[in-house]
């Protein structure tokens, strides 16, 4: 098991999530019932794709995608 911290930028939402070794960012978001398509993901200060693997003590920051018309 690995633990990662997840924050949504500009909100008070923050979680400490435990996932299996080899889990990917999409797995973390699914565990939190968050849609990966609604966020740009930064892991430890670097923008990454949702299929990137997470590691112990990673900090994942989510930036909501703004859309409209």
VEXDREN-2710 file (C-alpha; in Angstrom, 1 decimal):
% VEXDREN-2710
k/r/px/py/pz
1/UNK/0.0/0.0/0.0
2/UNK/1.1/3.6/-0.7
3/UNK/-0.3/6.8/0.7
4/UNK/-0.8/9.9/-1.4
5/UNK/-2.2/13.3/-0.5
6/UNK/-4.8/14.8/-2.8
7/UNK/-5.9/18.5/-2.9
8/UNK/-8.2/20.4/-5.1
9/UNK/-6.7/23.8/-5.8
10/UNK/-8.5/26.9/-4.3
11/UNK/-10.7/24.7/-2.1
12/UNK/-10.4/23.2/1.4
13/UNK/-10.9/19.7/-0.1
14/UNK/-8.0/17.5/0.9
15/UNK/-7.6/13.7/1.3
16/UNK/-5.0/11.2/2.4
17/UNK/-5.6/8.2/0.2
18/UNK/-4.3/4.6/0.5
19/UNK/-4.0/2.6/-2.7
20/UNK/-2.3/-0.6/-3.8
21/UNK/1.3/-0.6/-5.0
22/UNK/1.3/0.1/-8.8
23/UNK/-1.9/2.2/-8.6
24/UNK/-2.3/5.0/-11.1
25/UNK/-3.6/8.5/-10.7
26/UNK/-6.9/7.5/-12.3
27/UNK/-7.2/4.8/-9.6
28/UNK/-6.8/7.5/-6.9
29/UNK/-9.4/9.7/-8.5
30/UNK/-11.9/6.9/-8.9
31/UNK/-11.4/6.0/-5.2
32/UNK/-12.5/9.6/-4.4
33/UNK/-15.4/9.4/-6.9
34/UNK/-13.8/12.2/-9.0
35/UNK/-14.0/12.2/-12.8
36/UNK/-10.4/12.4/-14.2
37/UNK/-11.7/14.4/-17.3
38/UNK/-12.7/17.3/-15.0
39/UNK/-9.1/18.0/-13.7
40/UNK/-5.6/18.8/-14.8
41/UNK/-3.4/16.8/-12.5
42/UNK/-0.1/17.8/-10.9
43/UNK/2.1/15.3/-9.0
44/UNK/4.8/16.7/-6.9
45/UNK/4.8/20.0/-8.9
46/UNK/4.8/18.4/-12.4
47/UNK/1.7/18.1/-14.7
48/UNK/1.1/14.4/-15.4
49/UNK/-1.3/12.1/-17.2
50/UNK/-3.9/10.1/-15.4
51/UNK/-2.2/6.8/-16.3
52/UNK/1.0/7.7/-14.3
53/UNK/1.8/5.5/-11.3
54/UNK/1.7/7.1/-7.9
55/UNK/4.3/6.6/-5.2
56/UNK/4.5/6.8/-1.4
57/UNK/3.9/10.4/-0.1
58/UNK/3.1/11.8/-3.5
59/UNK/1.3/15.1/-3.5
60/UNK/-1.4/15.3/-6.1
61/UNK/-3.0/18.7/-6.8
62/UNK/-6.1/18.8/-9.0
63/UNK/-6.9/21.9/-11.1
64/UNK/-10.5/21.9/-12.2
65/UNK/-11.0/22.3/-15.9
66/UNK/-13.2/25.3/-16.6
67/UNK/-15.5/25.0/-19.5
68/UNK/-18.4/27.0/-20.8
69/UNK/-19.7/28.7/-23.8
END
